[in-house]
């Protein structure tokens, strides 16, 4: 019995079978979902004065300052504890109580 010759696979091309024609590239494929020849519609919301953007930016800055103040208050409360350890609990005056 002899050995069958094994050809090295061709690089970059898969051998699947007989191909009939060529498939179109995805960017050139015809589709009915998205029509590229349709004119673009006007935007739904346009604020040419910029007043809405300024208002939203001011509100965002206000929320940011409020959050920073809360963070600062938490930080100061952590640092502002007493420097000496707490006192031990008081002992009873009469120590003749049986244990």
N, C-alpha and C positions, 0 to 999 in steps of 0.2 A: 504494500500500500504506500502510496506516495502522499506527500503533503501538498495541500492546495496553496497556491501563491496568494499572498495577501498584499493587496495594493495599499499604500498609505493613503489616508483620506485627503481629498483636496482641501486646501485651506480656504476658509471663508465662504464655501458653498456647500450646501447640503444637497445630497442626492436623494430625492424622495421618489421620483417617478417621472413620467413624461408630463411636462408642463405644457399647457395649451394657452398661449397668449401671455400677457403680462397684466398684473393687477395694477390699477392706478395708485399713485402715491396718495396718502391720506389727505394731504393738503390740496390735492387736485381732484379728489373724489366728489361726485355729485351727491348732494344731500338735500333733503326736504325739511330738515329740522331747523337749520340756521340758514337763512337766505342772506347772502353777502351783497346782493344787488339792491336790497331794500334801502331806502334813504334813512339816515339816522334821525330819530325823533328828538324833539327839543327836551331838555332836562325837565323833570317834574318840579323840582324846587331850586330856585336860583335866588340868592340874596346878594345883589350887586352892591348894596350899601355896606355890607360887612357888619351890620349892627348885631345880628344874631351871633356871629362868631365872637365879637367882643363881649357880649353878655355871657355866653357859655364859658369863655376864658376867665372872666371875673369870678364866676361861680366856682369854677375849678380851683382858682387861686384861693378863694375863701375857704373851701373845703380843705385844701392843703394846709393852710395856716391853722385851721381848727385842729386838724390831726396832729400837726407839729406841737401845738400847745398841750394837747392831751398827752402826747409822748413825753414832752418835757416835764409835765406834772408827775407822771409815773416815775420818771427817772429821778426827780428831786425827792419824791417820797421814798424811794429806795435808798438814797444817799443820806437822807435826813434822820435816820434812826438814832437811838441813844448810843453814846460812846461806851458806857459802862454796861456790864452784864446785868440782867435782872436780879433783884434781891431774892434770897432763898425764902421759901414759904415760912411763915411764923410758926414757932413751936408752942405747944400748949404750956401754960404757966404751971400747971400741976402735972408733974411727970410721974406721979405715983400710980398711974393707971396701969393695970396689968396688961401685958401684951399677949 
